[in-house]
């Protein structure tokens, strides 16, 4: 099933905010209204997916569909932390990839990817299933269907929303993938 409206909605957000929004842990989409604008990884991924799934629903309704493509409760379940986003999508779809099974050909078109990136001090009081502390979203450039990873990341190099070609991101993430510290889910499988 093609999700052109959803993919286009994500790409518009990526074009609007990449390189223009900083990172701040714990800040969700409301941080885009701050001065300067900030958002964390789960807030960014939740926003991308929410806009995509809602765009698909709107397209279906305009096309005289009798019901939404994605249930409202499935969309609302995405407004949480990185580990819970992965859990909610896996629970609702029954689909997950882990570790060495993650390659460019095995990834869903617009996969959501959770990573265990160490054991930060802030996670001590917030135990997380699988230890997931970061989340990213694959998006597609409409002109040529090229896959990119969009993420909001706080680090010493270019903190904030960034866009990386998928092949480059996978190469950089190989240590985590081979250590079974990466999980892939697909929100677009939550079709009602």
VEXDREN-2710 file (C-alpha; in Angstrom, 1 decimal):
% VEXDREN-2710
k/r/px/py/pz
1/UNK/0.0/0.0/0.0
2/UNK/1.4/3.4/-1.0
3/UNK/1.3/6.2/1.6
4/UNK/2.2/9.2/-0.6
5/UNK/0.4/11.8/1.4
6/UNK/2.0/10.6/4.7
7/UNK/5.5/10.5/3.2
8/UNK/5.0/14.0/1.7
9/UNK/3.8/15.4/5.0
10/UNK/7.0/14.1/6.7
11/UNK/9.2/15.5/4.0
12/UNK/7.6/19.0/4.4
13/UNK/8.3/18.9/8.1
14/UNK/11.9/17.8/7.5
15/UNK/12.4/20.7/5.0
16/UNK/10.9/23.2/7.4
17/UNK/12.8/22.3/10.5
18/UNK/16.1/20.5/9.6
19/UNK/19.0/22.7/10.7
20/UNK/16.7/25.2/12.3
21/UNK/15.7/23.5/15.5
22/UNK/17.9/22.6/18.4
23/UNK/17.7/19.6/20.8
24/UNK/16.5/19.6/24.4
25/UNK/15.7/16.4/26.2
26/UNK/12.2/16.1/27.4
27/UNK/10.8/18.7/25.1
28/UNK/8.1/17.6/22.6
29/UNK/6.4/19.5/19.7
30/UNK/5.5/22.5/21.9
31/UNK/9.2/23.3/21.8
32/UNK/8.9/24.3/18.2
33/UNK/7.2/27.5/19.4
34/UNK/10.0/28.3/21.8
35/UNK/12.7/30.9/21.0
36/UNK/14.9/29.4/19.9
37/UNK/12.9/26.3/18.9
38/UNK/13.9/22.9/20.4
39/UNK/12.6/19.4/20.5
40/UNK/13.9/16.0/21.6
41/UNK/14.1/12.8/19.5
42/UNK/10.8/11.2/20.6
43/UNK/9.0/14.5/20.2
44/UNK/10.3/14.9/16.7
45/UNK/9.5/11.3/15.7
46/UNK/6.1/11.5/17.2
47/UNK/5.4/14.7/15.2
48/UNK/6.6/13.2/11.9
49/UNK/4.5/10.1/12.4
50/UNK/1.4/12.0/13.6
51/UNK/1.5/14.4/10.6
52/UNK/2.0/11.4/8.2
53/UNK/-0.8/9.3/9.6
54/UNK/-3.2/12.2/9.8
55/UNK/-2.4/13.2/6.2
56/UNK/-3.3/9.7/5.1
57/UNK/-6.6/9.9/7.1
58/UNK/-7.4/13.3/5.5
59/UNK/-6.6/12.0/2.0
60/UNK/-8.9/8.9/2.6
61/UNK/-11.8/11.1/3.8
62/UNK/-11.4/13.5/0.9
63/UNK/-11.5/10.4/-1.3
64/UNK/-14.9/9.5/0.1
65/UNK/-13.6/6.7/2.3
66/UNK/-16.1/5.5/4.9
67/UNK/-13.4/5.5/7.7
68/UNK/-10.0/6.7/8.6
69/UNK/-7.0/4.7/7.5
70/UNK/-5.3/5.0/11.0
71/UNK/-7.3/4.9/14.2
72/UNK/-7.0/8.0/16.4
73/UNK/-5.9/5.9/19.5
74/UNK/-3.0/4.5/17.4
75/UNK/-1.9/8.0/16.5
76/UNK/-2.2/9.2/20.1
77/UNK/-0.2/6.3/21.4
78/UNK/2.8/7.7/19.6
79/UNK/3.0/10.8/21.9
80/UNK/5.4/9.3/24.4
81/UNK/9.1/8.5/25.0
82/UNK/11.3/6.7/22.4
83/UNK/11.2/3.3/24.0
84/UNK/7.4/3.5/24.3
85/UNK/6.9/4.6/20.7
86/UNK/8.8/1.4/19.6
87/UNK/6.8/-0.7/22.1
88/UNK/3.4/0.8/21.0
89/UNK/4.1/0.3/17.3
90/UNK/5.4/-3.3/17.8
91/UNK/2.4/-4.1/20.0
92/UNK/-0.1/-2.8/17.5
93/UNK/1.5/-4.3/14.4
94/UNK/3.3/-7.5/15.6
95/UNK/6.3/-6.4/13.6
96/UNK/9.8/-5.7/14.8
97/UNK/13.4/-6.2/13.4
98/UNK/16.5/-6.3/15.6
99/UNK/20.2/-6.3/15.3
100/UNK/21.9/-8.0/12.3
101/UNK/18.6/-8.5/10.6
102/UNK/18.6/-4.7/10.0
103/UNK/19.9/-3.9/6.5
104/UNK/18.8/-1.4/3.8
105/UNK/16.8/-4.1/2.0
106/UNK/15.0/-5.3/5.1
107/UNK/13.9/-1.9/6.3
108/UNK/10.3/-0.8/5.7
109/UNK/10.0/2.3/3.5
110/UNK/9.4/4.7/6.4
111/UNK/10.8/2.7/9.4
112/UNK/10.9/4.0/12.9
113/UNK/14.2/3.0/14.6
114/UNK/14.9/2.8/18.3
115/UNK/18.5/2.6/19.6
116/UNK/20.2/1.8/22.9
117/UNK/22.8/4.5/23.1
118/UNK/24.7/3.8/26.3
119/UNK/23.2/4.1/29.8
120/UNK/22.8/7.8/30.4
121/UNK/22.4/9.0/34.0
122/UNK/18.9/10.4/33.4
123/UNK/17.7/6.8/32.5
124/UNK/18.5/5.4/35.9
125/UNK/15.2/6.6/37.4
126/UNK/13.3/5.8/34.2
127/UNK/13.9/2.2/33.3
128/UNK/13.3/1.5/29.6
129/UNK/12.4/-1.7/27.8
130/UNK/15.4/-2.8/25.8
131/UNK/17.3/0.2/27.0
132/UNK/16.1/2.3/24.1
133/UNK/17.2/5.9/24.6
134/UNK/17.1/7.4/21.1
135/UNK/14.7/7.2/18.1
136/UNK/14.9/8.2/14.5
137/UNK/12.6/8.1/11.5
138/UNK/13.2/7.2/7.8
139/UNK/11.8/9.7/5.4
140/UNK/11.7/9.8/1.6
141/UNK/12.6/12.6/-0.7
142/UNK/9.7/12.9/-3.1
143/UNK/11.7/13.8/-6.3
144/UNK/13.7/10.6/-6.3
145/UNK/12.4/8.4/-3.4
146/UNK/15.8/8.6/-1.8
147/UNK/15.7/7.4/1.9
148/UNK/17.1/9.6/4.7
149/UNK/17.2/9.4/8.5
150/UNK/15.6/12.3/10.3
151/UNK/16.4/12.8/13.9
152/UNK/16.7/15.3/16.7
153/UNK/19.9/14.6/18.6
154/UNK/21.8/16.4/21.3
155/UNK/25.5/16.0/21.0
156/UNK/28.7/17.9/20.5
157/UNK/28.3/17.9/16.7
158/UNK/25.4/19.7/15.1
159/UNK/22.8/19.3/17.9
160/UNK/19.2/19.4/16.8
161/UNK/17.2/18.2/13.8
162/UNK/19.4/16.7/11.1
163/UNK/19.0/14.7/7.9
164/UNK/21.4/11.9/6.9
165/UNK/21.3/9.6/3.9
166/UNK/20.2/6.2/5.0
167/UNK/23.3/4.4/3.7
168/UNK/25.5/6.7/5.7
169/UNK/23.4/6.4/8.8
170/UNK/23.4/2.6/8.6
171/UNK/27.2/2.5/8.2
172/UNK/27.7/4.8/11.2
173/UNK/25.2/2.7/13.3
174/UNK/26.8/-0.7/12.5
175/UNK/28.4/-1.1/16.0
176/UNK/24.9/-0.7/17.6
177/UNK/23.3/-2.9/15.0
178/UNK/25.8/-5.7/15.5
179/UNK/25.5/-5.4/19.3
180/UNK/21.7/-6.0/19.0
181/UNK/21.0/-2.4/20.3
182/UNK/18.8/-1.3/17.4
183/UNK/15.1/-2.1/16.8
184/UNK/12.9/-1.3/13.8
185/UNK/9.1/-0.9/13.7
186/UNK/6.7/0.3/11.0
187/UNK/3.9/2.7/12.1
188/UNK/2.4/2.5/8.6
189/UNK/1.4/-1.2/9.4
190/UNK/-1.1/0.2/11.9
191/UNK/-3.7/0.4/9.1
192/UNK/-7.2/0.1/10.6
END
